[in-house]
Amino acid sequence: MPVTKIAGRALHVDDEGFLTAYDEWDPELAERLAAQIGIDLTDAHWKALSFLREDYAAQGETATLRRVSAVGGIPTKDLFKLFPKKPAKKMAYIAGLPKPHGCV
């Protein structure tokens, strides 16, 4: 697996830049990752990211957009506003998780 440096930290990533080591993530890193893709995190963003992290820990895979909406209780329309264009990929990237299955 490739290693990249962000904010002076060595991070393990896949070929698309998604983190591959769950424990290398922290909220400060999330802020940096979000800034790289033009997103300023708000409480609404953190609700989605927290759900993703908790769900991943319990399920062992990154939640799909449908799961975040149905189980996480965040309407799909809101997710598209928070994470414009490809919200599932952007949420996973910022949350330090693998790309969800089914994302191209």
DRENZADREN-414512 format. One record per residue: residue in one letter; y, x, z of N, C-alpha, C, O in turn; residue number from 0. Coordinates in pm, whole numbers, plus 32768, in hexadecimal, padded with zeros to 4 digits. Atoms other than C-alpha are relative to their C-alpha. Example, Ala and Ser with C-alpha at 12.3 -4.5 7.8 and 13.67 -1.06 7.14 Angstrom:
% residues 2
(r 'A',(7F89,8059,8000),(7E3E,84CE,830C),(8078,805A,8000),(8076,80C2,8042),0)
(r 'S',(7F89,7FAE,7FFA),(7F96,8557,82CA),(806D,7FB3,8049),(80DC,7FE6,805A),1)
% end
This chain:
% residues 104
(r 'M',(7F89,8053,8000),(8000,8000,8000),(807D,8057,8000),(8084,80BD,8046),0)
(r 'P',(7F82,7FB5,8003),(815C,807B,7FAF),(804B,7FF7,8085),(8038,7F9B,80D4),1)
(r 'V',(7FAA,7FFD,7F8A),(8252,80D6,80C0),(808F,8007,7FCD),(80AD,8054,7F71),2)
(r 'T',(7F73,7FFD,8024),(83C7,8090,80A4),(8052,8017,807E),(8020,8003,80ED),3)
(r 'K',(7FA7,7FED,7F8D),(84ED,80E3,8185),(806F,7F99,7FFB),(80B3,7F89,7F95),4)
(r 'I',(7F92,805E,7FEF),(85DC,7FD9,81FE),(803C,801C,8088),(7FF6,801D,80ED),5)
(r 'A',(7FB8,7FE3,7F83),(86E1,8029,8305),(7FC0,8076,8049),(7FB8,8077,80C4),6)
(r 'G',(803A,7F88,7FC4),(863A,8179,833D),(7F73,7FEF,8035),(7F3D,804A,8075),7)
(r 'R',(8089,801A,7FD0),(84E8,80DB,8389),(7F9F,8003,7F8B),(7FBC,7FCE,7F20),8)
(r 'A',(806A,8002,8065),(83AB,811A,82C4),(7FB2,7F7F,8011),(7F80,7F61,807D),9)
(r 'L',(8045,8081,7FFD),(830C,7FCC,826B),(7F96,7FFB,7F94),(7FAC,8029,7F24),10)
(r 'H',(806D,8010,805F),(81C2,7F80,81C2),(8016,7F7F,7FB2),(8028,7F14,7FEC),11)
(r 'V',(7FE7,8072,8057),(81EF,7E99,809A),(7F97,7FFB,7F90),(7F50,805D,7F78),12)
(r 'D',(8055,8008,8075),(8129,7E18,7F73),(8052,8025,7F84),(80C5,804F,7F91),13)
(r 'D',(7FBC,7FD8,807B),(8185,7E57,7E07),(807D,7FAD,7FE2),(80D1,7FD8,7F94),14)
(r 'E',(7F8B,8055,8016),(8283,7D39,7E10),(8068,800D,8070),(80D0,7FCB,806D),15)
(r 'G',(7FA0,7FEA,7F94),(832F,7DB0,7F4F),(7FEC,7FAA,807B),(803D,7FB0,80D8),16)
(r 'F',(801D,8051,7F89),(8293,7CB8,8045),(7FBF,8057,806A),(7F66,80A6,804B),17)
(r 'L',(803C,7FB3,7F93),(8241,7D4E,8197),(7F6B,7FE2,800D),(7F40,7F71,7FF8),18)
(r 'T',(8090,8013,7FF0),(80CF,7D83,81D5),(7FD2,8015,8090),(7F5E,7FFB,80B0),19)
(r 'A',(8022,7FEB,7F73),(80D8,7DD9,8349),(8054,7FA1,8055),(80CC,7FB5,8066),20)
(r 'Y',(7FBD,806B,7FB3),(812E,7CA8,841F),(805A,8038,806E),(80C9,8007,8082),21)
(r 'D',(7FB7,7FCC,7F8C),(81A1,7D7A,8548),(8076,805B,7FDD),(80BE,8086,8038),22)
(r 'E',(7F8D,7FAE,8025),(82A0,7E46,8481),(8081,7FAD,7FF6),(80ED,7FE6,7FEC),23)
(r 'W',(7F8E,805B,800F),(8387,7D15,846C),(8046,7FE9,8086),(8005,7FE9,80EE),24)
(r 'D',(7FB4,802F,7F8D),(849B,7CBB,8562),(807B,7FB6,7FCB),(809A,7FC1,7F54),25)
(r 'P',(7F8D,804C,802F),(85D0,7BDA,8554),(806D,8054,7FBD),(80AE,8025,7F5F),26)
(r 'E',(7F9C,7FAA,8040),(86B6,7CFD,84FF),(7FD8,8020,7F70),(802C,801F,7F16),27)
(r 'L',(8031,7FE7,8086),(85DD,7D51,83D4),(8011,7F83,7FAA),(8036,7F8D,7F35),28)
(r 'A',(7FF0,807D,804B),(85E5,7BE2,836C),(8090,7FF3,7FCD),(80A6,7FCB,7F5B),29)
(r 'E',(7F73,8006,8028),(8762,7BF1,8365),(8018,805B,7F88),(805E,8036,7F2A),30)
(r 'R',(7FEF,7FA0,806F),(8752,7D23,8282),(7FBD,7FD0,7F80),(7FF6,7FD9,7F14),31)
(r 'L',(8049,8031,8075),(864C,7C8E,819C),(804B,7F8A,7FC1),(8056,7F81,7F47),32)
(r 'A',(7FB5,8074,8032),(8714,7B4B,817F),(807E,802D,7FB7),(809F,7FFA,7F4C),33)
(r 'A',(7F85,7FCE,803F),(8854,7C0A,8131),(7FE2,803D,7F77),(8033,8031,7F1B),34)
(r 'Q',(8025,7FC3,8081),(879E,7CC5,801A),(7FF3,7F98,7F90),(8007,7FB8,7F1B),35)
(r 'I',(800F,8069,8067),(8761,7B79,7F69),(8070,7F99,800A),(8065,7F2B,7FD3),36)
(r 'G',(7F88,8053,7FFF),(88B5,7AE3,7FB8),(7FFD,7F88,805C),(8041,7F25,8041),37)
(r 'I',(8007,8071,7FA2),(885E,7A01,80DE),(8035,802B,8088),(800A,8091,80BF),38)
(r 'D',(7FD0,7FEC,7F76),(8920,79F1,8226),(7FB3,7F9F,8058),(7FBD,7F25,8047),39)
(r 'L',(8058,8055,7FAE),(882F,796F,832D),(804F,7FAD,8065),(80A7,7FDF,80AC),40)
(r 'T',(7FC9,805F,7FA0),(8891,783C,83F7),(7F8E,7FCE,8059),(7F1B,7FF4,8046),41)
(r 'D',(8067,803C,7FAA),(87D8,7779,8505),(7F99,7FB4,7FAC),(7F22,7FB6,7FCC),42)
(r 'A',(805D,804B,8056),(8741,76A0,83F2),(7F9E,805F,7FBB),(7F28,8040,7FAD),43)
(r 'H',(8059,7F9D,803B),(86B7,77D6,8345),(7F9A,8030,8067),(7F23,803B,804A),44)
(r 'W',(8059,7FCC,7F97),(8629,7856,848E),(7F94,7F9B,8025),(7F25,7FC3,8048),45)
(r 'K',(8066,8065,7FE4),(8575,770B,84C7),(7F8C,800F,7F9E),(7F18,800D,7FC5),46)
(r 'A',(8068,7FF0,8066),(84BA,7739,837F),(7FB5,8084,8012),(7F3A,8088,800A),47)
(r 'L',(8040,7F7D,7FF1),(8479,78AB,83B9),(7FA6,8004,807C),(7F39,803C,8077),48)
(r 'S',(8051,8005,7F86),(83FA,786E,851B),(7F80,7FB2,7FE9),(7F14,7FDA,8016),49)
(r 'F',(8079,804D,8020),(830E,7761,849E),(7F9F,8055,7FAE),(7F28,805A,7FCD),50)
(r 'L',(8056,7FAD,8054),(828A,784C,8391),(7FB7,806B,8051),(7F3E,807D,8042),51)
(r 'R',(803D,7F94,7FB0),(824D,7968,8487),(7F94,7FC8,805D),(7F27,7FFF,8067),52)
(r 'E',(8060,803C,7FA3),(81A0,7885,8586),(7F86,7FCA,7FB6),(7F14,7FDA,7FE2),53)
(r 'D',(806E,8039,804E),(80D1,77D5,847D),(7FA7,806E,7FC8),(7F2D,8060,7FC7),54)
(r 'Y',(804E,7F90,8034),(8066,791F,83E3),(7FA6,803A,806E),(7F31,8057,8057),55)
(r 'A',(804E,7FCA,7F90),(7FF5,799F,8538),(7F88,7FA6,801F),(7F1C,7FD7,8042),56)
(r 'A',(806B,805F,7FE1),(7F25,7863,8569),(7F9D,7FEE,7F8C),(7F25,7FE1,7FA3),57)
(r 'Q',(8052,8021,8074),(7EA2,782E,8405),(7FCC,8079,7FB3),(7F66,8070,7F6F),58)
(r 'G',(802C,7F88,8046),(7E86,7990,837E),(802C,8008,7F6F),(7FFF,8061,7F26),59)
(r 'E',(7FC7,7FF9,8086),(7F41,7944,823C),(808B,7FC1,8002),(80AA,7F70,8059),60)
(r 'T',(7F77,8031,8007),(80A6,78F9,81D6),(8000,7F6E,7FD4),(7FBF,7F4A,7F72),61)
(r 'A',(7FF7,808E,801F),(80F8,7787,81D4),(8043,7FE9,7F79),(809F,8031,7F52),62)
(r 'T',(7FC1,8029,807D),(8149,76E2,8089),(807C,7FAE,801F),(8092,7F86,8091),63)
(r 'L',(7F89,8053,7FF0),(828B,7624,8052),(7FD9,7F76,8034),(801D,7F3D,808A),64)
(r 'R',(802E,8084,7FD4),(81CA,74E0,807D),(7FDD,8000,8094),(7FFD,7FA1,80DB),65)
(r 'R',(8025,7FF9,7F72),(8141,7550,81CE),(807C,800E,8059),(8083,7FD0,80C3),66)
(r 'V',(7F86,7FF0,7FB1),(8297,75BF,824C),(8046,7F79,800E),(807C,7F59,8077),67)
(r 'S',(7FC0,8084,7FFE),(831B,7468,81F1),(7FB0,7F9D,8054),(7FE7,7F5A,80AB),68)
(r 'A',(8054,8064,7FBD),(81F4,7398,826F),(7FE8,8021,8093),(7FF8,7FCB,80EA),69)
(r 'V',(8024,7FD9,7F77),(8191,745A,83A7),(807A,8035,804D),(808A,801A,80C4),70)
(r 'G',(7F89,7FC7,7FC0),(82D5,7513,83EF),(8071,7F9D,8010),(80CF,7FB4,805D),71)
(r 'G',(7F9C,8069,7FF1),(83A3,73D7,83C5),(8087,801F,7FC0),(80ED,7FE8,7FE9),72)
(r 'I',(7F84,7FDE,8044),(84A7,746E,82DC),(7FF6,7FC8,7F72),(7FA2,7FF4,7F24),73)
(r 'P',(8009,803C,8085),(84E8,739B,81A7),(800B,8068,7F8F),(8058,80C7,7F98),74)
(r 'T',(8001,7FA4,8072),(84A5,744A,805C),(808C,8011,7FC8),(80B3,8080,7FA4),75)
(r 'K',(7F77,7FFA,8034),(8605,73F5,7FE8),(8053,8063,8052),(80A2,80AE,8019),76)
(r 'D',(7FB6,7FA3,7FA9),(8691,74B4,8115),(7FD4,8090,7FE7),(8027,80EC,7FE9),77)
(r 'L',(8033,7F79,8019),(85B1,75DF,80CD),(803D,803A,7F7F),(805C,80B1,7F79),78)
(r 'F',(7FC3,7FD1,807C),(863B,75F3,7F6B),(8094,8022,8013),(80C9,8079,7FCF),79)
(r 'K',(7F74,7FE0,7FE3),(879E,75EF,7FF7),(800A,8084,804E),(8062,80D6,8033),80)
(r 'L',(7FFD,7F88,7FAC),(8751,76FE,80F9),(7FD5,807C,7FB4),(800F,80E8,7FC5),81)
(r 'F',(803B,7F8F,804A),(8685,77DC,8010),(7FFD,7FDA,7F6B),(7F93,7FBB,7F36),82)
(r 'P',(7FF6,8030,808A),(8701,7789,7EAD),(7F9F,8046,7FA1),(7F86,80BE,7FAC),83)
(r 'K',(805E,7FCB,8064),(860D,77B6,7D8C),(7F8C,8047,8044),(7FA3,80AC,8088),84)
(r 'K',(8079,7FC2,7FC7),(84AD,780F,7DFC),(8006,800D,8099),(7FF9,807C,80CE),85)
(r 'P',(7FF4,7FF8,7F6E),(84D2,77B7,7F6E),(7F85,8037,8047),(7F93,807F,80AA),86)
(r 'A',(8079,7FD0,7FBC),(8367,7800,7FCA),(7FFA,8099,7FFF),(7FDB,80D7,8064),87)
(r 'K',(8002,7F6E,800B),(837E,7966,7F4B),(806E,803E,8057),(8056,80A1,809C),88)
(r 'K',(7F91,7FC9,7FB3),(84D2,79A1,7FEB),(7FE6,7FF6,8095),(8003,8053,80E0),89)
(r 'M',(801E,8010,7F72),(8464,7915,813B),(7F99,8067,802D),(7FA9,80A7,8094),90)
(r 'A',(8069,7FA0,7FDD),(832A,79EB,813D),(8036,808D,8004),(8016,80DA,805F),91)
(r 'Y',(7FC6,7F79,8006),(83EC,7B22,80DA),(8053,801C,807D),(8042,8084,80BD),92)
(r 'I',(7FA9,7FED,7F8C),(84EE,7AF6,81EE),(7FB1,7FFE,8082),(7FD1,8046,80E0),93)
(r 'A',(8053,800D,7F88),(83E4,7A94,82ED),(7F9F,8075,8010),(7F58,807D,8074),94)
(r 'G',(8058,7F8D,7FF7),(8327,7BD6,82A3),(7F6E,7FDF,7FEE),(7F16,801D,802B),95)
(r 'L',(8088,802F,8016),(81F1,7B23,8225),(7FD7,8014,7F6E),(802C,8028,7F17),96)
(r 'P',(802E,7FF7,808B),(8117,7B3A,80ED),(8033,7F88,7FB0),(8050,7F1E,7FE7),97)
(r 'K',(7FD9,806D,8059),(817B,7A69,7FC2),(7F9A,7F8F,800E),(7F22,7FAA,8010),98)
(r 'P',(805F,8071,7FF5),(80E3,7909,7FE4),(7FA6,7FF7,7F86),(7FCF,8019,7F17),99)
(r 'H',(805C,8017,8070),(7FB3,78BB,7F0E),(803D,7F96,7FA5),(8079,7F36,7FD5),100)
(r 'G',(7FCC,8060,805F),(8014,7802,7DD6),(808B,8022,7FCE),(80B9,7FE7,7F6D),101)
(r 'C',(7F7C,7FD3,8031),(8167,78AF,7DB1),(7FEA,8064,7F91),(7F94,80BC,7F9B),102)
(r 'V',(800C,7FA1,806F),(8194,7965,7C6B),(8070,8065,8005),(8078,80BE,7FB0),103)
% end
